[in-house]
Amino acid sequence: MKRPNIIFIVADDLGFADLGCYGGREAAFGPVSPVLDRLAARGLRLTEGYANSPVCSPTRFAMITGRYQYRLRGGADEPISAKSKGSTTLGLPPEHPTLPSLLREAGYRTALIGKWHLGYPPVFGPIKSGYEEFFGPMSGGVDYFTHCSNNGTHDLYFGEAEHSEEGYLTDLLSRRAVDYVERMAPGAREGTPFFLSLHYTAPHWPWETRDDGHVSEQVKSHLFHLDGGNIDTYRRMIHHMDEGIGWLVKSLEEQGLLDDTLIVFTSDNGGERFSDNWPLVGGKMDLTEGGIRVPWIAHWPAMIRAGSVSTQHCLTMDWSVTMLALAGAQPAPGYAWDGVSLAPVLRDASATFDRPLFWRMNHRGQRAMRDGRWKYLRVDGHDYLFDISSDARERANLGKREPERLERMRQAWEAWEATMPPIPEDATVSLGYSKADMPQR
C-alpha cells in the first residue's frame, strides 16, 4: 500500500469528554466539535487510549522519540517551565533520533506548526530535531494574542528566529497548516509524502476566544488566568480549533490528498479546570483516568473502515511508532522503541492485543499500571486496585478483596521501574495553582 501523508494533531489539556464524539454536551452555540466528530464517524475512535503522562512536556518527549519519557532528563520535569530558558540539560538532545528525523530519513518532508515545549534555543529546538520547518511557540503556554509566555517574553518563532505576526494563535496555526499542505501537495501527488505535526495550544489557558483580545492585558503577568474563564469560553476555544481542522481537511480534499493521508488527533494529557472528563476522575497532573485517558481519532480512508471503534489500550508513543512503521522506518541503533505499532488496529478495529501500560510521577509519588481490565495505582503512598472495565471512575478499591493480584501488579510495576533511570533529585514539579486558588476537583 502507498505510504500515507501523516498529520499528527495534538490538542493541549483537552478533556476526555470535551468532544461530541466522546459524549460531550453541546454548547450554547451548538456542537463543539463537528469536524472532529465527522472524522471519528468516518474513521476510527479509540475508547481506552492514553497519554504517556498527565502533563504536557513529558508526553511530548515520548511522542517525539517513541520511547518512555523517563529515559531523558528533560522528561523528568513536570513540566519544563519558562524558568529553564538557557538550560543545556532540560530539552530534547539534538542527537537523539526522533519521529520527524526518522521520517525525514525515510523520504518524508517534515514540519511542526504549533507548540514545541521540549527545551529552548540555542541548545534545543524543532529544526535541530528533525523538522525542516517550524512555526509556533517554544514554551508550554502563551497568550493567544501577544504570543508572550508566562515570564512575559515574546515566544513565537519561524524556523529558529523570533517572529512577530498579529492574530489569534489558534487561527494562525490552522492557516499555516493549510499553507503547508498546499505547498507540499504537488510533491505528495508525485510520491514524496509529508509529515505535519500540528500541535495546538488550545484549549490551554489563558482563557481567550477570538473575541477576547482585551484579556491579554489582564493576564500578561500571570497566564494561569486564575480569576477568569468559564465553560462557555473554554468550549468556544475548542470550537475555534475544530474550525481550523476543518480548513485543513477541506484543503486535503481540494488537493486530492484526503484518502491517502493519515490524520491522527489526540490530547497531550487529560483536561484542566473547565474540561469535561466524565465519567473519569481527576485531570491534568493525576494518574487517575481523568489525567491520562484521552481522545484518539484516526482517519485514513485508504486503510481505516468508517465507523470503527476500538478498545485497544495504547500510549502516545505507540502512535509515533505506528507512523514510523507505516513509513517503513526503522529504529536507530541504540535507541530501541518502547512504543508498539497499532497498524493492525487501523486495518481491523477488532484486532486488539495485550498492551501493559506503565506510568510514574514525581508529583504526589504517583505510579500506575494498566494491564487488561485491571489498574494498579499509587497516590500519596496509598495503593489501589481497580477493575477499569466496570469501574472507570475508580471508586471501588478491590485491593483488600484481591490482595494477591494487587501484589503481583505492584511487583510488575516495580520490575518495569527498575528498567528506567531514577527520578533526578533536582527534577521539578510546577503546579501553577493550589487549593488556595480553587477547591480541589
N, C-alpha and C positions, 0 to 999 in steps of 0.2 A: 504493500500500500504506500502511496505517496506520503512523504513526510509532511506533517502539518505545519503551517504557521502556528505560533503559540502566543497567546495573550494571557498573562497572569495578572488578574485584577485583585488587589488586596484593599479592603476597607480597613479603617482604623477604629478599634474599640466598638465594633458593631455587635449587638446582642444576638443571641441565638434565634429569638423570635421577633426580630425587628422587621423582617421581610414578610410580605404577604404569603409567599410560598412556604414559609416556616410557621405559619399560624398567626402572623402579625395582624393587628387590627387596623382598619382604615383610619386615616387622619381626617380632620375636618374638611380638608380639600379633596379627599378621595383616596384611592390606593397609593401607598407609599412607594412601592417598588414594582410598577407594572412591567418594566423592561426586564428586570431580573426574574420576575415571576414567569414571563414568557420563555426566557432562556431555560429555566428549570423545567417548564412544561414540555419544551421541545428537546430537552436533553436529559441529563442525569442529576439527581439530587440525593446527596448522602444525608442520612438522618443521625448517624453516630460518628461523625468525623470530628477531629480535634485539632487544636493548635499545639505547637510544640511547647508553648509557655503561656501563662496567663498575663504576660506583659510584653510590650512591643519589641524592643531590640533583641532580647533572647530568641524570640520566634524568628526574627529576620536573619539572625546568624544561621539557624537551622535551615531556613528556606533557601538561602543563597549557597550553602555548602552541601546540602543533602545529608548532613551529619548532625548528631546531637550538639546543641549549642554549648554544652558543658565542656566540650573539647577545646574551646578557645577562651582566652582570658576575658575578652570583651563580653562574651555571653554570660559571664557571672554577675555583672552589674544588673540590677533590676529597677529601672532600665539604665542605659547610658544617659547621663544628663548633660545639659549645656555646660556644666562646670568642668567637663572633661575636655573641652576645647583646648587644643595644644598637646594633649596626651599622645605619647608614642606607643602606648600599650592598649588603650581602650578603643579598639576598632578591628576591622577585618584586615588581616595581614595581606598585602597585595600579592604575595607569592602563593597564597592558598588558592587551589582550584575552586572555581565557583560554577554555579548554574550557567551564567552568561559566558564565562570564559570557555567552558567545555562545549557549549552550543556553538560558540564562535569558531572553535577548532573544527567542529563538525560541519561548518559551512553556513551557519546562520548569521544574519545581521542581528544586532542586539541594541536595545535601548532601555533605559529606565526613565520613566516620566512619573515623578512623584517623590515620595518620601524615601530617604536613604537610611538614616539612623544607625549607621554602622561605623561611626568614627569620623573625625573632622580632618579636613585638609590642614597642612600639606602632606601629612603622612598617609591618610586614608581617603578613599573616595570611589565612586562608581566607575570612573574612567580607568582607575588603577586596578579594578577587579573584574574586568571583562566586558563592560558596556562600552560600545562605540559612542553612544550619545547619552546625555543626561540633561534633564531639566527638572528642577524641583528643590526642596529644602534638604539640608544635611541633617538637621536636628530632629528631635522627636515630636515637636509641635510648633506651629507658627500661627500668627494671626492671619486670617483669610484675606485681609485687605492690605495691611502694611507688609506682610510677609516677614515680620520680625519674630524671633524666637523668644523664649521665656526670659532670657537675660537682656532683652532689648536690642540685640544686634540684628541687622538685616540678614536674612537667610533664604535667599533664592539664587540658584545657580544655573548657568547654562554651560555645560561642559565643566571645566574646572575654574571658571571665572564667575564672580558675583554678577548678578544680572538684575536690573530693575525693569519691572513691567507692571502696569496698572491692571487691576482686575481681581475678581473673586477667584481664589486659588482653585477651587474645585473645577470651575469652568475653564481656567487657563490649562489645567492638566488635561481635561477632556478634549479641548481643541487641539492641543499639542499631539495627543494620541491620534486624533483623526488625521492631522497633517502627516504624522509618521506613516500611517497606513497608506495614505495616498502616495507618499514618496517611495515606499517600499513595494507597492503593488506591481509595477512593471517587472521588477526583478523576481517577485514571487510567482508571477504568471509564467516566467521563463525558467523557473526551477531553483531560485535562490530564496529559501524560506526566511522568515524573520521571527525574532523573539522580542516581544514587548512586555516589560514589567510596568504595569500601570498601578502605582501604589498611592491611592488617595490618602489625604489626611482626614477626610470626612469619615464618620461624624464625630471625630475627636474634638475636645474643647479647643478654643473658646467657642461659645455657642452663638454662631453668626450665620444667618442666611444671606442670600444675595442682597437683601434689603437692609442689612444691619451694619453698614459701613460706619455708622456713628458709634458703634460699640467699641471700635478699635481704641479710641482714646481712653475709654473707661478701663480697659483690660491691659493696657500696654505695659504695666509694671507687674502684672500677675495674670498670666494667661490661663491659669487653672479656672478662673472665672467662677469663683465660689459663690458669688452673690447674684448670679444670673442664670439664664437658660430656663427652659421648660420643655415639656414633652412635644408641644407643637413646633417649637423651633427645631428641636432635635429631629423630628420626622421630616421636616422640610429640608434639613441638611442632607438626609439620606435621599430624599427625592431629587435634589439637585444632582447628586452623584448618579443616581439611576438615569436621569435625563441624559447626562453626559455619556453613559454607557450606551444609551440608545443612539446617540450621534455616531458612536464608534461602530455599532452593529450596522447602522444604515450605510456607513462608508464601506464596510466589508461587503455588503450586498451590492452596492453600486460598482465596486471594483471586481465583482465576481469571485470573491475570496471566502465568503462565509462558509461554504460547505467544506472547505479544506483548511479551516482554522479551528484549532482547539482553544476555546475560551474557558478559563477556569476562574471562578470567583470564590473568595473567602474573606475572613477577617483575621487580623494578626492575633487576636485574643478575644475573650468574652467582653460583654458590654460594660459600660461605666454607669454613671449615676442616673441617666434618663432612659437607659436602654430597657428593652423587654427581653428577659431571659426565660420566660415561662416555658415549661414547668420547672426549670432548673433553679438551684440555689447558688448564691454567690455571683461574683463578677470578676472584673479585672483584678489581678493580684491574688486570686484564690484558685486552689486546685480542686475545689468542688466543681461540679459540672458547669455551672454558670460562668466560670472563669476560663474554661478551656474547650468546651464543646461549641463549635462554630458552624455557620453555614458552609457547605461545599456544593457548588454548582459547576457542572461541566457540560459544555455544548460543543458538539463536533458532528454535524450531520453525516459526514462520510463514515463515521465509526459508531457513534452513540445512537441508540434507538430512542426516539421521542417518548417521553413519559416514564423514563426509567427511574427507579428509586432503589437505593441500596442501603443495607445496614452495615456495610463494611466498615471496620474500625481503621482509622488512619491518623497520621500526624502530618503536619505541614511538609516536613522533609520528604514524605512519601510522594507527594505530588511533584516535587522537584525532580526526584529520581524517575518518576513516570515520564516527565517531559524529556529527560535525558535519554531514557530508553527508547522512546518513540523517535527520537532524532538519531538513534544509532550511536550515541556517545558512550564512552567507557570511563570508569573512574581512573583518576591519575594514580600512578604508583605511590603507595604510602598514604593514600587518602581514601580508603575504602568507605563506601556509603553506608550509613546506618539506616537510611530510608529504603523502602522496597517499592517496586513498581506496581501501580494499580492498573496497568494496561488490561489485564484480564477482566477487571470490573467494568472498564469502559466498553469492552466488547460484549459483555453479558453481565448485567447488574446482579444476577443471582449467583455469580461465581465468586462467592465470598471465601475468605481463607483466614486462618488464625493469625492474629497480629497483636501480641502483647505490647503494651504501651507503658512507658515509664516517664515520670516527671520528678523534679525536685525543685524546691525554692528555698532560698536563704530566709526570705520573709516568713516569719512565724514557724520556721523549721518544718515547712510542709514537704510531704512526699506523697506520691500516688502511683498506683499501678492499675491498669485495666487489662483484664485477661478474660476474654469471653464475656459472660454476663456479670462477672464479679469485679469489684473495685476495692482495692486496699487504699486507705487514706490516713495520713497523719497530719494533724494540725495542733500546734501548741503542745506537743508532747502526748496527745491523745490519739490512739489508734482506733480505726473504724473499719468495718466490713459491710459493703452494700451489694445487694443484687440489683444492678442498674436496670436489668430488663423489666423488673416490676416496680422499681423504686428510683426512678431517675432523679427524684427530688432529694435523695439521700437523707431520709428521715428515720428509716428503720435500721438501726445498727445491729447487724447479725453477728458481731464479734463474739459475744458470750454464748450464743446458740451454736456457733461453728468455730470454736477456738482453734481446731487443727487447721482448718482452711486459712484462717487469719494468719496463723504462724507460718504456713507454707508460703503465703503471698509475701509476708514480711521478709522471710529469708530470700525469696526470689528477688525482691526489690533490693535487698542489701547485696546480693551477689551481682546484680546489674550495676549498682552504685560503685562497687569496688573496681569496675572496669573504667570508671570515669575519673578525671582529675578531681581532687578535693576542691571545695569552695574556698577561694583565696581569703585570707584573713582581712584583706583590705577591700573586699567586694562590698559595694554599697547597695542600699535599698532606699529608693526615693518614692515616697508616697504622695506628696503634694498636698494632702489634707488629712485630717484626723477626725475622731468623734467630736472634737470641739467645734468642727465646722459643720457637720451634719450628723444625724443619728446613724448608727451602724445599720447596714441593709440586712 
